[in-house]
């Protein structure tokens, strides 16, 4: 009986933690995205998130699309930053 109660408490705590993290991620919206020097134009970011990133052949770097909807693309912005082989995609949350 004690083991069942403990399992329930642990499961309940896990659900509460997940809910807190979900609320926290909604509160921390991406407010700015930029690309630092060192981009090799591999195209991963523009493939992952074409609404936010584009390749600029003249500048030989990826660029952030002016006026891009950051809120609607938060997951793919974060994915692009994590996948960037040069680690030059940066974002700010507030």
N, CA, C and O of each residue as an XYZ file, in Angstrom:
376
protein
N       0.827     -1.196      0.000
C       0.000      0.000      0.000
C       0.867      1.255      0.000
O       0.575      2.209     -0.720
N       1.922      1.261      0.795
C       2.817      2.410      0.842
C       3.497      2.625     -0.501
O       3.660      3.762     -0.944
N       3.894      1.532     -1.152
C       4.558      1.634     -2.460
C       3.631      2.275     -3.487
O       4.076      3.090     -4.295
N       2.357      1.920     -3.464
C       1.399      2.504     -4.406
C       1.249      3.999     -4.152
O       1.196      4.791     -5.093
N       1.182      4.380     -2.893
C       1.065      5.792     -2.537
C       2.290      6.575     -2.968
O       2.176      7.705     -3.442
N       3.448      5.984     -2.807
C       4.695      6.637     -3.201
C       4.773      6.792     -4.713
O       5.185      7.838     -5.213
N       4.376      5.748     -5.442
C       4.376      5.824     -6.903
C       3.432      6.928     -7.369
O       3.758      7.685     -8.283
N       2.281      7.017     -6.750
C       1.312      8.053     -7.106
C       1.856      9.445     -6.835
O       1.652     10.366     -7.627
N       2.550      9.594     -5.711
C       3.126     10.891     -5.362
C       4.215     11.279     -6.353
O       4.291     12.433     -6.774
N       5.050     10.326     -6.722
C       6.115     10.595     -7.688
C       5.525     10.948     -9.044
O       5.977     11.893     -9.691
N       4.523     10.201     -9.475
C       3.868     10.484    -10.751
C       3.220     11.864    -10.718
O       3.304     12.618    -11.687
N       2.576     12.190     -9.605
C       1.946     13.507     -9.463
C       2.970     14.623     -9.523
O       2.728     15.656    -10.147
N       4.119     14.425     -8.875
C       5.186     15.424     -8.899
C       5.735     15.597    -10.307
O       6.045     16.713    -10.726
N       5.854     14.501    -11.031
C       6.357     14.570    -12.408
C       5.400     15.366    -13.292
O       5.833     16.167    -14.120
N       4.108     15.144    -13.115
C       3.109     15.874    -13.897
C       3.158     17.357    -13.548
O       3.109     18.205    -14.438
N       3.253     17.671    -12.275
C       3.337     19.073    -11.850
C       4.581     19.738    -12.414
O       4.517     20.887    -12.850
N       5.707     19.045    -12.417
C       6.947     19.585    -12.960
C       6.792     19.846    -14.452
O       7.205     20.898    -14.940
N       6.210     18.918    -15.171
C       5.997     19.085    -16.615
C       5.083     20.273    -16.887
O       5.324     21.033    -17.824
N       4.047     20.442    -16.086
C       3.136     21.561    -16.268
C       3.845     22.882    -15.995
O       3.633     23.863    -16.708
N       4.697     22.907    -14.952
C       5.462     24.113    -14.634
C       6.404     24.454    -15.777
O       6.503     25.616    -16.170
N       7.102     23.450    -16.317
C       8.009     23.692    -17.434
C       7.265     24.197    -18.654
O       7.758     25.070    -19.369
N       6.091     23.660    -18.895
C       5.283     24.096    -20.029
C       4.866     25.557    -19.864
O       4.946     26.338    -20.812
N       4.418     25.927    -18.653
C       4.050     27.320    -18.387
C       5.271     28.216    -18.531
O       5.182     29.300    -19.108
N       6.391     27.778    -18.020
C       7.626     28.560    -18.055
C       8.074     28.798    -19.496
O       8.509     29.898    -19.836
N       7.970     27.772    -20.341
C       8.392     27.934    -21.731
C       7.474     28.906    -22.463
O       7.926     29.628    -23.352
N       6.195     28.937    -22.104
C       5.283     29.896    -22.718
C       5.588     31.307    -22.249
O       5.411     32.262    -23.005
N       6.044     31.453    -21.011
C       6.370     32.761    -20.468
C       7.667     33.304    -21.058
O       7.828     34.519    -21.175
N       8.587     32.427    -21.428
C       9.880     32.823    -21.959
C       9.827     32.802    -23.483
O      10.227     31.821    -24.111
N       9.342     33.866    -24.062
C       9.210     33.943    -25.515
C      10.515     34.430    -26.135
O      11.236     35.236    -25.547
N      10.803     33.928    -27.324
C      11.969     34.413    -28.060
C      11.667     35.827    -28.538
O      10.660     36.074    -29.200
N      12.556     36.745    -28.191
C      12.355     38.148    -28.541
C      13.339     38.639    -29.600
O      13.119     39.674    -30.228
N      14.425     37.890    -29.794
C      15.441     38.322    -30.760
C      16.212     37.111    -31.251
O      16.505     36.199    -30.478
N      16.540     37.100    -32.533
C      17.333     36.030    -33.133
C      18.414     36.688    -33.985
O      18.149     37.664    -34.686
N      19.639     36.149    -33.922
C      20.703     36.673    -34.764
C      21.698     35.568    -35.093
O      21.709     34.510    -34.464
N      22.521     35.832    -36.080
C      23.537     34.888    -36.506
C      24.887     35.563    -36.352
O      25.142     36.618    -36.933
N      25.740     34.944    -35.567
C      27.067     35.503    -35.336
C      27.999     35.161    -36.494
O      27.666     34.349    -37.357
N      29.143     35.777    -36.499
C      30.146     35.523    -37.522
C      30.577     34.058    -37.495
O      30.666     33.448    -36.429
N      30.839     33.508    -38.661
C      31.318     32.134    -38.733
C      30.381     31.177    -39.441
O      30.672     29.985    -39.544
N      29.251     31.688    -39.934
C      28.293     30.844    -40.656
C      28.959     30.293    -41.918
O      29.631     31.027    -42.643
N      28.770     29.013    -42.170
C      29.343     28.368    -43.360
C      28.299     28.141    -44.448
O      28.591     27.495    -45.455
N      27.105     28.653    -44.265
C      26.010     28.528    -45.221
C      25.667     27.079    -45.543
O      25.425     26.732    -46.699
N      25.647     26.243    -44.520
C      25.318     24.831    -44.736
C      23.850     24.646    -45.117
O      23.492     23.650    -45.746
N      22.998     25.605    -44.737
C      21.591     25.553    -45.114
C      20.671     24.843    -44.138
O      19.466     24.768    -44.377
N      21.211     24.320    -43.042
C      20.349     23.618    -42.087
C      19.268     24.536    -41.519
O      18.108     24.140    -41.411
N      19.648     25.749    -41.162
C      18.674     26.656    -40.547
C      17.563     27.024    -41.529
O      16.388     27.027    -41.162
N      17.925     27.332    -42.767
C      16.898     27.711    -43.740
C      16.039     26.516    -44.150
O      14.883     26.688    -44.536
N      16.592     25.317    -44.068
C      15.785     24.120    -44.323
C      14.831     23.851    -43.160
O      13.665     23.519    -43.373
N      15.331     23.996    -41.919
C      14.518     23.756    -40.721
C      13.445     24.817    -40.523
O      12.324     24.511    -40.117
N      13.794     26.056    -40.809
C      12.915     27.172    -40.451
C      12.975     28.270    -41.521
O      13.511     29.349    -41.267
N      12.436     28.006    -42.702
C      12.534     28.976    -43.802
C      11.784     30.291    -43.559
O      12.052     31.288    -44.229
N      10.858     30.295    -42.615
C      10.143     31.535    -42.303
C      11.018     32.520    -41.527
O      10.716     33.712    -41.471
N      12.108     32.017    -40.926
C      12.961     32.871    -40.103
C      14.368     33.030    -40.689
O      14.979     34.089    -40.546
N      14.884     31.989    -41.343
C      16.261     32.033    -41.842
C      16.303     31.916    -43.363
O      15.539     31.161    -43.964
N      17.202     32.672    -43.967
C      17.437     32.561    -45.406
C      18.937     32.671    -45.649
O      19.662     33.289    -44.870
N      19.384     32.069    -46.728
C      20.786     32.164    -47.109
C      20.974     33.398    -47.977
O      20.218     33.631    -48.920
N      21.988     34.181    -47.650
C      22.323     35.377    -48.409
C      23.624     35.102    -49.153
O      24.711     35.189    -48.581
N      23.497     34.770    -50.430
C      24.664     34.396    -51.240
C      25.675     35.539    -51.313
O      26.881     35.298    -51.265
N      25.197     36.774    -51.427
C      26.105     37.919    -51.546
C      26.929     38.123    -50.280
O      28.129     38.388    -50.347
N      26.282     37.999    -49.134
C      26.982     38.196    -47.857
C      27.684     36.922    -47.388
O      28.457     36.944    -46.430
N      27.405     35.815    -48.074
C      27.978     34.509    -47.734
C      27.705     34.106    -46.287
O      28.592     33.653    -45.564
N      26.453     34.287    -45.895
C      26.016     33.912    -44.550
C      24.496     33.722    -44.555
O      23.805     34.173    -45.468
N      24.007     33.068    -43.554
C      22.561     33.011    -43.352
C      22.134     34.312    -42.681
O      22.907     34.940    -41.958
N      20.915     34.692    -42.931
C      20.357     35.914    -42.341
C      19.014     35.591    -41.699
O      18.360     34.609    -42.051
N      18.620     36.427    -40.761
C      17.295     36.335    -40.167
C      16.351     37.173    -41.025
O      16.643     38.328    -41.336
N      15.236     36.591    -41.399
C      14.247     37.273    -42.223
C      13.649     38.430    -41.429
O      13.123     38.238    -40.333
N      13.736     39.618    -41.989
C      13.185     40.797    -41.320
C      11.684     40.650    -41.144
O      10.976     40.308    -42.091
N      11.194     40.908    -39.938
C       9.768     40.821    -39.652
C       9.254     39.404    -39.436
O       8.044     39.184    -39.372
N      10.162     38.446    -39.323
C       9.750     37.048    -39.111
C       8.962     36.907    -37.820
O       9.242     37.592    -36.836
N       7.983     36.026    -37.826
C       7.154     35.758    -36.647
C       7.910     34.799    -35.728
O       7.834     33.582    -35.894
N       8.637     35.351    -34.762
C       9.454     34.540    -33.857
C       8.594     33.657    -32.970
O       8.946     32.507    -32.706
N       7.476     34.186    -32.510
C       6.604     33.418    -31.606
C       6.057     32.169    -32.289
O       5.964     31.111    -31.666
N       5.703     32.284    -33.543
C       5.128     31.146    -34.258
C       6.177     30.104    -34.630
O       5.838     28.975    -34.984
N       7.441     30.480    -34.552
C       8.521     29.590    -34.991
C       9.505     29.237    -33.882
O      10.624     28.809    -34.167
N       9.113     29.407    -32.633
C      10.039     29.194    -31.516
C      10.684     27.812    -31.529
O      11.897     27.697    -31.351
N       9.903     26.779    -31.734
C      10.460     25.422    -31.700
C      11.501     25.211    -32.789
O      12.558     24.630    -32.538
N      11.207     25.680    -33.995
C      12.161     25.462    -35.085
C      13.361     26.399    -34.991
O      14.436     26.063    -35.487
N      13.204     27.557    -34.371
C      14.349     28.434    -34.116
C      15.309     27.735    -33.153
O      16.517     27.691    -33.385
N      14.757     27.193    -32.079
C      15.593     26.493    -31.096
C      16.251     25.265    -31.715
O      17.423     24.989    -31.457
N      15.504     24.531    -32.530
C      16.043     23.356    -33.206
C      17.183     23.756    -34.145
O      18.208     23.077    -34.209
N      17.000     24.852    -34.866
C      18.031     25.330    -35.781
C      19.293     25.731    -35.020
O      20.406     25.437    -35.457
N      19.118     26.400    -33.888
C      20.270     26.797    -33.075
C      21.005     25.566    -32.545
O      22.236     25.529    -32.544
N      20.258     24.570    -32.098
C      20.877     23.345    -31.580
C      21.585     22.560    -32.675
O      22.628     21.955    -32.428
N      21.022     22.564    -33.892
C      21.578     21.781    -34.992
C      22.712     22.479    -35.733
O      23.443     21.837    -36.487
N      22.866     23.769    -35.529
C      23.876     24.540    -36.267
C      25.276     23.990    -35.977
O      25.720     24.010    -34.829
N      25.979     23.496    -37.015
C      27.298     22.902    -36.777
C      28.343     23.916    -36.319
O      29.332     23.545    -35.688
N      28.130     25.179    -36.630
C      29.086     26.222    -36.218
C      28.661     26.936    -34.936
O      29.405     27.757    -34.398
N      27.460     26.617    -34.451
C      26.905     27.211    -33.216
C      26.864     28.740    -33.274
O      27.200     29.419    -32.303
N      26.448     29.270    -34.427
C      26.409     30.722    -34.589
C      25.000     31.309    -34.526
O      24.836     32.528    -34.556
N      23.990     30.455    -34.439
C      22.615     30.941    -34.318
C      22.324     31.181    -32.840
O      22.432     30.276    -32.012
N      21.960     32.397    -32.535
C      21.700     32.793    -31.144
C      20.294     33.371    -31.052
O      19.760     33.914    -32.018
N      19.714     33.241    -29.874
C      18.405     33.840    -29.634
C      18.318     34.288    -28.193
O      19.024     33.790    -27.316
N      17.432     35.242    -27.975
C      17.234     35.817    -26.646
C      15.787     35.578    -26.253
O      14.877     35.741    -27.065
N      15.586     35.195    -25.015
C      14.241     34.981    -24.499
C      13.959     35.975    -23.390
O      14.859     36.355    -22.641
N      12.714     36.394    -23.288
C      12.320     37.306    -22.205
C      10.936     36.926    -21.730
O      10.400     37.559    -20.821
